[in-house]
Amino acid sequence: MWVWFGVAALFLLLEMATGTFYLLLVALGLLASGTAAYAGLSLVWQIASGLVIALIGLVVLHHYRKSKGYVATQSNPNVVQDIGQSVIVEVWDENGQAQVFYRGANWSARIDTNQPMQPGQHYIHEVQGLTLILRPGRYPSPGTQN
């Protein structure tokens, strides 16, 4: 029983250091396992109760983030300064990739899913690692984004 509570406290301390909420869910699951052990349930029920509580917390957190309009970091203009910036594509290869000159350097670029591969002006829709994900035309106003 005390092992569950000790490991839960360790995960709680790790959560305080990282601030991700996911370790908090693990700590809550471990706390549930410790409570099941205190109630005298078998090891199988201790593990099952911890898993159920952690998974319920994960589902609740996922729905909460979704309800708040969570935008992935790589396509969030408030996080990545490159989102919405214009680039010129000279030519696309057969795989939907191109090299573009942006901020004084050549960048690898890829056309976004279901977008036409045409040369000309494009805007940066997303940044995945060192690859710019482009869409043709100008950046839409914030009220009309997909």
N, C-alpha and C positions, 0 to 999 in steps of 0.2 A: 504494500500500500504506500509506504513512504517513498519508495522508488518512483512511483508514478508522480507523486507530488514534487519530488526533487527534480525530476526531469522536466516537469511542467514549469517549475520556477526557472530552470536554466533556459528554456525556450522563451519564457517571458522576458528574461534579461536580454537574450539575443534580439527579441522583437524591439525592445527599447533602443537597441543600438542600430537597428536597420530601418524601422518604421514602415514595414511593408504590409502589415495586418495578417499576412499569411502565417507567420510564426505564432501570432496570437491565436489563430484558429487551431494550430497544432497544440498550443498550450492548453486551450479549452478542452480539446479532445483528451489530452493526458489527465487533466483535472477530472473529467468524467470517468476515465478509467480508474483513477485513484478513488473516486467516490464509489464506484462499483466494487472495488476491492474492499473498501471500508464496510460496505453492505454485506460482504461475505460471498459475493458471486464468484463463479469460477473464472479462470484466466481467459477462456473463450469469450465470456460475457464482458469481461473487462476490456478486452481488445475491441470487441464489437461496439460497445458503448462509446469508446473513444473515437472510432472511425465514424460512427453515425453523427456524433456531435460535430466533428471536424468537417464532414461533408455537408451537413446542414449549414454550418457557418460559411463554407465556401459558396454554396448556392445563394445564400442571402447576400453575401458580399458581391457576387457577380451581378445579381439583379439590382442591387443598389447602384453599382457603378454604371450599369446600363441605363438606369432611370435618370441618372444625372447627365446623360449625354456624353459619356466617355468617348474621347477621340484618341486613337492610337498615337503615341508620341511621334512616330515617323511621319504622320500626315497632319500634325497639329501646328498651325502657323504661329501659335503663341509659344511654342517650344523650339521649333526649327525655323531659323530665320530665312532659309532658302525657299520655303513653301510660297508659291505664288510668283516667284521671280521668273522673268522671261529668258528664254534661250532660243537660239536659232539652230535648227537641225538641217544640215546640208543633204544628207542621204541616210536612209535606214538600210540595214542589211536584212537578209531574208528571215532572221530570227527576231526582228523587232528591236534591234539594238543599234546604237549610234554612239559616236564620239561628239561631244559638244564642248565649246569653249565657254567657260563660266568662271567668274571671279579670278581671271588671270591664269587659268589652268585648263587642261583637257580633262573632261569627266566622262565616265561611262554612263550611258543613258539607256533607258528601256521604255518602250511605249506602254502605257497603262492598259489593263485588260479591256478588250472590246472597243479600243480606240483605233481610228484609221491611221495607217502609217503613211503620212504625207510629209514632204519637206516643208520647212517654213518655221513660223513662230510657234513655240510651244511654251507652256508654263510648267513649273515644277509642282507636281501634285503630292509627291511623297519622296522621302529619302530613305533608301534601304542600304545601310552600310555606306559604301562609297559609290553607289549607283543611284542616279536620279531617275525617278519614275515620272514620265512626262505625259501631258495631255495637250492636244492641239489647241491653238487659239490663245485668247487672253484669260487671265485668272478671273473667275466669276466673282461677283460681289458676295460678301459673307452670307446674305440671306438666300442665295440660290445655289449654294454648294451641295454636292451629292454626299 
